[in-house]
Amino acid sequence: MTVKPVHIIGGGLAGSEAAWQIARHGVPAVLHEMRPTRSTAVHKTGQLAELVCSNSFRSDDAEASAIGLLHAEMRRLDSLVMRAADAHKLPAGGALAVDREGFAAAITAALEREPLIEIRREEVLSLPPEWDSVIVATGPLTSPALAEAIGALTGESALAFFDAIAPIVHRETIDFDIAWFQSRYDKAGPAGSGADYINCPLTRAQYEDFVAALLAGDKIEFRDFETATPYFDGCLPIEVMAERGRETLRHGPMKPFGLTDPRHPTKKPYAVVQLRQDNKLGTLFNMVGFQTKLKHGEQGRIFRTIPGLANAEFARLGGLHRNTFLNSPKLLDATLRLKAMPRLRFAGQITGCEGYVESAAIGLLAGSFAAAERHGEEPRLPPPTTAHGALIGHITGGHVEMIDSGPRSFQPMNINFGLFPPLRHGGARDSKKPALCARALADLDAWIAAALPHAAE
Ligand SMILES: Cc1cc2nc3c(=O)[nH]c(=O)nc-3n(C[C@H](O)[C@H](O)[C@H](O)COP(=O)(O)OP(=O)(O)OC[C@H]3O[C@@H](n4cnc5c(N)ncnc54)[C@H](O)[C@@H]3O)c2cc1C
């Protein structure tokens, strides 16, 4: 009996990995890639899996870094992206950097050689009803016609916008001798307790120094193609607000009203920075209203001057760039299918992960889920303790939608330890990372072994 192909739209990091995994599972795939016929604002070549910016896959340390752990897991899952990266790596200390041309050429050649994969160089403008299994992996620069078709299906008002990203801080690095939990005026809101925010108080002198540092800080300039895209929900970067007047932030995201430090009930702070819970585990908190164009090094330096954040570690720094991504926790099911139209599955950055490796990892999962379905099997989710499980958990369910009314808060994120379920026995911060990594790899191995009962016999 002929097996119908899975259609993959987009031959970037995620789509290439998805096609490879589908073929590995003995299922045919058609990979539709619009380049070189039509390009995006940042791609330069017609190669599959082109790296659009840096050539780094970040740390390769599988014992103490979440991204290194993701590398290790992908290698165990026979990832084509990792195979090509390892074959074309360059000296870069503890990081895995690749020769971008060799890397993309290796992926393109491997997919072109694979008999179960057909590559069609064409832009997909809509989602043909006869394609009964589709993976959309068109990335942050999805072509406008397809973005519109997806937008119509999801019913969301916007799919491509400047996402104004605020930094996210690991809760355990916040100093609670200074900060305290309280919601403004102790309001509980629809899903809160009245003490949902972490508050960092500033005196007048600290506030003025902070505003001066923002004004002087080094900022990233917009690229040409970005200037035509509107700000997401009208969010302004904090440094733009600071330029409008020294008091503007104090009447915006840093307003102190309705907040009292229980240890100093009579001493009112001049300004307050609030952090809001970002994941269900309660390990990550985002800095409310702190979207910024400051360069990453500057963010670390300036934000650590905020009382309570002197030792803050950031799971993600802020930024502003054009992006296309779904409100996945609301729209996708646990195996990345659009709830409203399950024949469509999404993969890569469009689902709300961030980064080359993360995009490829989600492509890997989407490909294996789609292949399992073609074999009439239930897709198997990776354990939540693995990097793959933590990442898909963030995308499809781990996020707090919102505590109070306001814009949607789901934002693309790199893999980081804050997305993993905490260890049962806690421990010192330094020993936690190796323990989380060891747990992840052991659980991944057990998961792989369970999928291959005959191999173990
Ligand atoms: C400007 C910019 C810089 C970035 N820099 C980095 C970085 O330095 N490091 C990092 O880790 N991450 C970076 N990212 C984030 C992200 O990791 C990459 O964008 C990554 O390539 C995402 O992988 P993907 O497979 O989801 O999308 P992509 O790799 O972009 O692949 C999507 C593919 O779909 C194709 N496509 C789009 N629409 C259609 C259509 N309608 N029909 C057919 N094909 C279509 C595109 O041509 C493209 O090949 C950057 C993102 C942007 C926008």
The ligand as a Tripos MOL2 file, in Angstrom:
@<TRIPOS>MOLECULE
LIG
   53    58     1     0     0
SMALL
NO_CHARGES

@<TRIPOS>ATOM
      1 C1         17.1460   38.3830   11.6750 C.3       1 LIG1
      2 C2         17.2180   37.1450   12.4840 C.ar      1 LIG1
      3 C3         18.4380   36.7560   13.0550 C.ar      1 LIG1
      4 C4         18.5240   35.5940   13.8150 C.ar      1 LIG1
      5 N1         19.7190   35.2260   14.3450 N.ar      1 LIG1
      6 C5         19.8370   34.0880   15.0540 C.ar      1 LIG1
      7 C6         21.1140   33.6770   15.5670 C.ar      1 LIG1
      8 O1         22.1130   34.3370   15.3990 O.2       1 LIG1
      9 N2         21.1750   32.5210   16.2800 N.ar      1 LIG1
     10 C7         20.0890   31.7520   16.5050 C.ar      1 LIG1
     11 O2         20.2070   30.6970   17.1480 O.2       1 LIG1
     12 N3         18.8620   32.1170   16.0340 N.ar      1 LIG1
     13 C8         18.7160   33.2670   15.3210 C.ar      1 LIG1
     14 N4         17.4860   33.6610   14.8310 N.ar      1 LIG1
     15 C9         16.2790   32.9380   15.2570 C.3       1 LIG1
     16 C10        16.0120   31.5520   14.6240 C.3       1 LIG1
     17 O3         16.8440   30.6420   15.2340 O.3       1 LIG1
     18 C11        16.2200   31.4290   13.1700 C.3       1 LIG1
     19 O4         15.3550   32.3070   12.5440 O.3       1 LIG1
     20 C12        15.9710   29.9740   12.6720 C.3       1 LIG1
     21 O5         16.4180   29.9160   11.3670 O.3       1 LIG1
     22 C13        14.5430   29.5150   12.7740 C.3       1 LIG1
     23 O6         14.4010   28.2570   12.1790 O.3       1 LIG1
     24 P1         13.0730   27.8750   11.3750 P.3       1 LIG1
     25 O7         13.3010   26.5610   10.7260 O.co2     1 LIG1
     26 O8         11.9000   28.0150   12.2500 O.co2     1 LIG1
     27 O9         12.9660   29.0140   10.2600 O.3       1 LIG1
     28 P2         13.9580   29.2940    9.0330 P.3       1 LIG1
     29 O10        15.2740   28.7000    9.2610 O.co2     1 LIG1
     30 O11        13.8480   30.7340    8.7410 O.co2     1 LIG1
     31 O12        13.2740   28.4730    7.8650 O.3       1 LIG1
     32 C14        12.0470   28.8380    7.3120 C.3       1 LIG1
     33 C15        12.0890   28.5190    5.8250 C.3       1 LIG1
     34 O13        10.7980   28.6590    5.2890 O.3       1 LIG1
     35 C16        10.8900   29.2570    4.0090 C.3       1 LIG1
     36 N5          9.5710   29.8540    3.7160 N.ar      1 LIG1
     37 C17         8.9810   30.9200    4.3100 C.ar      1 LIG1
     38 N6          7.7340   31.0980    3.8100 N.ar      1 LIG1
     39 C18         7.5490   30.1080    2.8750 C.ar      1 LIG1
     40 C19         6.4630   29.7440    2.0060 C.ar      1 LIG1
     41 N7          5.2840   30.4100    2.0120 N.pl3     1 LIG1
     42 N8          6.6090   28.6760    1.1730 N.ar      1 LIG1
     43 C20         7.7920   27.9660    1.1480 C.ar      1 LIG1
     44 N9          8.8390   28.2730    1.9290 N.ar      1 LIG1
     45 C21         8.7090   29.3250    2.8040 C.ar      1 LIG1
     46 C22        12.0350   30.2480    4.1520 C.3       1 LIG1
     47 O14        12.6190   30.5480    2.8950 O.3       1 LIG1
     48 C23        12.9970   29.4620    5.0590 C.3       1 LIG1
     49 O15        13.9300   28.6900    4.3360 O.3       1 LIG1
     50 C24        17.3580   34.8060   14.0370 C.ar      1 LIG1
     51 C25        16.1490   35.2010   13.4670 C.ar      1 LIG1
     52 C26        16.0720   36.3400   12.6950 C.ar      1 LIG1
     53 C27        14.7610   36.7230   12.0900 C.3       1 LIG1
@<TRIPOS>BOND
     1     1     2 1
     2     2     3 ar
     3     2    52 ar
     4     3     4 ar
     5     4     5 ar
     6     4    50 ar
     7     5     6 ar
     8     6     7 ar
     9     6    13 1
    10     7     8 2
    11     7     9 ar
    12     9    10 ar
    13    10    11 2
    14    10    12 ar
    15    12    13 ar
    16    13    14 ar
    17    14    15 1
    18    14    50 ar
    19    15    16 1
    20    16    17 1
    21    16    18 1
    22    18    19 1
    23    18    20 1
    24    20    21 1
    25    20    22 1
    26    22    23 1
    27    23    24 1
    28    24    25 2
    29    24    26 1
    30    24    27 1
    31    27    28 1
    32    28    29 2
    33    28    30 1
    34    28    31 1
    35    31    32 1
    36    32    33 1
    37    33    34 1
    38    33    48 1
    39    34    35 1
    40    35    36 1
    41    35    46 1
    42    36    37 ar
    43    36    45 ar
    44    37    38 ar
    45    38    39 ar
    46    39    40 ar
    47    39    45 ar
    48    40    41 1
    49    40    42 ar
    50    42    43 ar
    51    43    44 ar
    52    44    45 ar
    53    46    47 1
    54    46    48 1
    55    48    49 1
    56    50    51 ar
    57    51    52 ar
    58    52    53 1
@<TRIPOS>SUBSTRUCTURE
     1 LIG1         1 GROUP 0 **** ****
